[in-house]
């Protein structure tokens, strides 16, 4: 099955859960940005989390952005999603090379370092809402668990994983978010904590080829899981030549005229697409702005 998000409930609707299978979209991000293995792992985790969190958005025009700013060599990671699990993202420094960590794994924490996580929800109407928390480990899943507890007061368990092939392509990617809802008592909380503490690492489950639903059923074994929805997920930017033209026009006549007389190239950080405009096309845009000024 191609990339997808599973939404589920458990324990008589006192637990809500999301699980993701995201190998293809993480591989597309790797190929588009030519990321090194450790950056692929870091960005892939953030993209996976963004896809799961994005499906909670209520309106078509809303976007959820996860932004990590750290003092590690990757400097910054951004992932953005919508309600349909369309995700895009990039790393400020895509080619970081680091040795393995003490466990022999890709050193995501070392690449990210210490810093902050920002979660922004924004629609076409109203002011954006941003929640901020410190990075507790740089491992991303632990940082999101802390964010949920601090900024949204929602007890959560987040697990994210990316596995690489020997040729540095993505072998598997995915994860889950499990949250206790109002009505969860101490007995349920203790039982869930015990189950998750006994769970094998998510990377081990991914290596076995587990689907998103299988990940969730393994994590919530014994909690009467009900799968409510399966949503296709993909890497999708949405930038077009027309949308880039609107950006150029938004510069205004004076600023755009400073670019006249030569070709202009616009680069999209999110998907690494390049849009080239000839001097004649820039002149045409200037004429459009000039006409607007005369109206």
Buried (B, 14 or more C-beta within 10 A) or exposed (E): EEBBBBBBBBBEEBBBBBBBBBBBBBBBBBBBBEBBBBBBBBBBBBBBBBBBBBBBBEEEEBBBBBBBBBEBBBBBBBBBBBBBBBBBBBBBBBEBEBEEBEEEBBBBBBBBBBBBBBBBBBBEEEEEEEBEBEBBBBBBBBBBBBBBEBBEEBBBBBBBBBBBEEEEBBBBBBBBBBBBEEEBEEEBEEBBEEBBEEBEEBBEBBBEEBBBBBBBBBBBEEBEBEBEEBBEBBBBBEBEEEEBBEEBBEBEBEEBBEBEEEEBEBEBBBBBBEBEBEEEBBBEBBEBBEEEEEE
